[in-house]
Amino acid sequence: MSIQSQSRPDITINTLAQMKRAGEKFACLTAYDYCSAHAASEAGIEVLLVGDSLGMVIQGHDSSLPVTIEDIAYHVRCAKRGNRGALLAADLPFMSYYSETASLKNAAILMREGAHMVKLEGGAWLAETTRLLTERGIPVCAHMGLTPQSINHLGGYRVQGRDPAQGQAIIDEAKVLQQAGASVILIECVPRTLGATLTNSMDVPVIGIGAGADTDGQILVWHDLLGLYPGKTAKFVKNFLEGNTAGIQGALAEYVAQVKQGKFPDAEHSYD
Ligand code: KIV
């Protein structure tokens, strides 16, 4: 139990694994500061992510590439103070895990600031890094599918894994990362069927964003959930504040409820 929270036991990677086994869905949300972390964790969100999406929604860049390890560390410090018992994950930003030594050094910075898990973008090439981190006590979330740090290589924010061979490759590489010790897989922007097949193929929990309703958990960006981002948003984004008379707390509660009931994302917010 955290010092602050009396309402629920602290969420750990074991809690998420147990929820997957029980078929119970969990809700995740980005949080970059004290107030958003406080509100989201109090609303029952299980996982908070200090995502490198902060490069766009906090700093106003057009991608996450300019974000540094110092930026993430600062926002982990802020979010940690507001968190009430959620698992606090943090992104290793672009080029902060270019080598195994850099991965260990930078992951240690985020863990010392209060993160409980680090997230890295990529596939099987991250197996050795994942092994090194987990063996040294740092839980890893492997982010696959659309990986925004590789946006220039991917050629745009496009649905991934539509081609059956590409979809199978994602599943195969996720299994390699699970074998290497990854505690969670996050899959972004893939057809709903692939999200479902991946989730059923994995022992570890799978969090989806734009991957359909069948993943074990769902994640959204705070600013998207509240309709705050002025730029173009993806099909999977839903504004939970719109029309909600209970304000931000109401929007958060509605998001948690819809995720847990498997109602979000619906067909309108998923890819066929
Ligand atoms: O950086 C981020 O916020 C993310 C989520 C969109 C999954 O990676």
Residues whose N, C-alpha, C, O or C-beta is under 5 A from the ligand:
A	BS01	KIV	T30 G51 D52 S53 I209 I219
